[in-house]
């Protein structure tokens, strides 16, 4: 399985249309892609656990930072996710698309 190229705007548009269901699907798919690159992001079932979702999002941002962006700034990406959340999926998908182009 390789990293799939997706249009960043569609992530937001489809999330709005489906009331957030597509966003959960997108998180699961991108988590699996990053885990194939070597990240250690836990099971996406933690998304529905009240405190577990914060831990999961932190690990997700950490995996993105270490294995896709390669900037080792997982805490900063987590803070971006918590404060300006709609920006995170767009930036993440742009970076994943760049990474997919390299492969």
C-alpha positions as CSV (number, residue, x, y, z in Angstrom):
1,X,0.0,0.0,0.0
2,X,1.3,3.4,-0.8
3,X,0.3,6.9,0.2
4,X,-2.8,8.0,-1.7
5,X,-2.9,11.5,-3.2
6,X,-6.0,13.4,-2.1
7,X,-7.1,16.9,-2.8
8,X,-6.8,18.9,0.5
9,X,-9.9,21.0,-0.1
10,X,-12.0,17.8,-0.5
11,X,-11.1,16.6,2.9
12,X,-12.8,19.7,4.4
13,X,-15.7,19.8,2.0
14,X,-16.5,16.1,2.4
15,X,-16.2,16.4,6.2
16,X,-18.7,19.2,6.2
17,X,-21.1,17.4,3.9
18,X,-20.9,14.1,6.0
19,X,-21.0,15.9,9.4
20,X,-17.5,14.8,10.2
21,X,-17.7,11.1,9.3
22,X,-15.4,11.5,6.3
23,X,-12.8,13.2,8.6
24,X,-12.8,10.2,10.8
25,X,-12.4,7.9,7.8
26,X,-9.6,10.2,6.5
27,X,-7.8,10.1,9.9
28,X,-7.9,6.2,9.9
29,X,-6.6,6.0,6.3
30,X,-3.8,8.4,6.8
31,X,-2.9,6.8,10.1
32,X,-2.5,3.4,8.3
33,X,-0.4,5.1,5.6
34,X,1.9,6.7,8.2
35,X,2.2,3.5,10.2
36,X,3.5,1.8,7.0
37,X,6.2,4.4,6.9
38,X,7.3,3.4,10.4
39,X,5.1,5.6,12.7
40,X,3.6,4.0,15.8
41,X,0.2,5.5,15.9
42,X,-2.3,3.5,18.1
43,X,-5.6,2.1,17.0
44,X,-8.1,4.6,15.7
45,X,-10.7,3.2,18.1
46,X,-9.2,5.7,20.6
47,X,-10.9,8.5,18.6
48,X,-14.2,7.7,20.2
49,X,-12.8,7.4,23.8
50,X,-13.1,10.8,25.6
51,X,-9.6,11.2,26.9
52,X,-8.1,8.6,24.6
53,X,-8.8,10.8,21.6
54,X,-6.4,13.5,22.9
55,X,-3.7,10.9,23.4
56,X,-4.4,9.5,19.9
57,X,-4.3,13.0,18.3
58,X,-1.0,13.7,20.0
59,X,0.5,10.4,18.7
60,X,-0.9,11.0,15.2
61,X,0.7,14.5,15.1
62,X,3.9,13.0,16.4
63,X,3.9,10.3,13.7
64,X,3.2,12.9,11.1
65,X,6.0,15.1,12.3
66,X,8.6,12.3,12.6
67,X,7.9,10.2,9.5
68,X,6.3,12.6,6.9
69,X,7.3,16.1,7.7
70,X,10.6,15.0,9.4
71,X,10.8,18.1,11.5
72,X,10.5,16.4,15.0
73,X,8.0,19.0,16.1
74,X,5.1,16.8,17.1
75,X,4.1,19.0,20.1
76,X,3.8,22.0,17.8
77,X,1.6,20.1,15.3
78,X,-0.5,18.9,18.2
79,X,-1.0,22.5,19.4
80,X,-2.0,23.4,15.8
81,X,-4.5,20.6,15.8
82,X,-6.1,21.7,19.1
83,X,-6.2,25.4,18.3
84,X,-6.8,25.7,14.6
85,X,-8.2,22.3,13.8
86,X,-9.5,22.9,10.2
87,X,-6.0,23.9,9.2
88,X,-4.5,20.6,10.3
89,X,-6.1,18.3,7.7
90,X,-5.3,20.7,4.9
91,X,-1.6,21.0,5.8
92,X,-1.3,17.3,6.6
93,X,-2.8,16.3,3.2
94,X,-0.5,18.7,1.3
95,X,2.5,17.2,3.0
96,X,1.3,13.7,2.4
97,X,0.8,14.5,-1.2
98,X,4.4,15.8,-1.4
99,X,5.6,12.7,0.2
100,X,3.5,10.5,-2.1
101,X,5.0,12.3,-5.1
102,X,8.5,11.3,-3.9
103,X,7.6,7.6,-3.8
